[in-house]
């Protein structure tokens, strides 16, 4: 009958545990690498979205605060009349089916334009 050497059995047990530990560390390292890759891509995507939003917001501010008034001042862009604004409001109301509130300045401007024409 075969008798197992205690040192041999201990060595095989240690080897099995070392293999198990190595495979577990390999899986954990792969999981960590994959998680970091996903998180870094997510951070990159969120940063690009925030940057796009900031650039668009900056352009809107720049256009309406600087460019549009300059174009109006030098005559390359004309100011829409109150009647044209009213046409746009009516078109919007027809598209949505909802009433659009008019400001006091809008109503007063329409009355002035109708009185002058």
C-alpha positions in Angstrom: 0.0 0.0 0.0 1.1 3.5 -0.9 2.0 5.8 2.0 1.9 9.5 1.4 4.8 11.5 2.6 3.6 14.3 5.0 6.1 16.8 3.5 4.8 16.0 0.0 1.2 16.5 1.1 2.1 19.8 2.7 4.0 20.9 -0.4 1.0 20.1 -2.7 -1.3 21.9 -0.3 0.9 25.0 -0.3 1.2 24.8 -4.1 -2.6 24.6 -4.4 -3.1 27.6 -2.2 -0.4 29.5 -4.1 -2.2 28.7 -7.4 -5.5 29.7 -5.9 -4.0 33.0 -4.6 -2.3 33.7 -7.9 -5.5 33.2 -9.9 -7.5 35.3 -7.4 -5.0 38.1 -7.7 -5.1 37.8 -11.5 -8.9 38.1 -11.5 -8.8 41.0 -9.1 -6.2 42.8 -11.1 -8.2 42.3 -14.3 -11.3 43.6 -12.5 -9.5 46.6 -11.2 -8.0 47.4 -14.6 -11.4 47.0 -16.3 -13.1 49.2 -13.6 -10.4 51.9 -14.0 -10.9 51.8 -17.8 -14.6 52.2 -17.5 -14.3 55.0 -14.9 -11.7 56.9 -16.9 -13.9 56.7 -20.0 -16.9 57.9 -18.0 -14.9 60.8 -16.5 -13.6 61.7 -20.0 -17.2 61.6 -21.4 -18.6 63.7 -18.6 -15.8 66.2 -18.9 -16.4 66.5 -22.6 -20.1 67.1 -22.1 -19.4 69.8 -19.5 -16.9 71.4 -21.8 -19.3 71.4 -24.7 -22.0 73.0 -22.5 -19.6 75.6 -21.2 -18.4 76.5 -24.8 -22.0 76.7 -26.0 -23.0 78.8 -23.1 -20.0 81.1 -23.6 -21.0 81.4 -27.3 -24.6 82.4 -26.5 -23.4 85.0 -23.9 -20.8 86.3 -26.4 -23.2 86.5 -29.2 -26.1 88.2 -27.4 -23.9 90.5 -25.3 -21.4 91.6 -27.8 -21.9 90.4 -31.4 -25.6 91.0 -31.9 -25.6 94.5 -30.4 -22.6 95.4 -32.6 -24.3 94.1 -35.7 -27.4 96.0 -34.8 -25.4 99.2 -34.2 -23.5 99.1 -37.5 -26.7 98.2 -39.5 -25.8 94.6 -40.6 -28.7 93.2 -38.6 -32.1 94.9 -38.3 -34.3 94.9 -35.2 -37.5 92.9 -35.8 -40.7 94.9 -35.6 -43.4 94.3 -33.0 -45.7 93.0 -35.8 -43.0 90.4 -36.8 -42.7 89.4 -33.2 -46.5 89.0 -33.0 -46.5 86.8 -36.1 -43.8 84.6 -34.5 -45.9 84.4 -31.3 -49.0 83.4 -33.2 -47.1 80.8 -35.1 -45.8 79.4 -31.9 -49.3 79.3 -30.4 -50.6 77.5 -33.5 -47.8 74.9 -33.2 -48.2 74.2 -29.6 -51.9 75.0 -29.0 -51.0 76.9 -25.8 -51.4 80.6 -25.2 -48.2 82.6 -25.1 -48.1 85.4 -22.5 -47.3 88.9 -23.9 -45.5 91.5 -21.9 -46.7 95.0 -21.4 -43.8 96.3 -23.6 -45.0 93.9 -26.4 -48.6 95.1 -26.2 -47.5 98.8 -26.1 -45.1 98.3 -29.0 -47.9 96.7 -31.1 -50.3 99.6 -30.3 -47.6 102.2 -31.3 -46.8 100.4 -34.6 -50.5 100.1 -35.5 -51.1 103.8 -34.6 -48.1 104.9 -36.8 -49.1 102.8 -39.8 
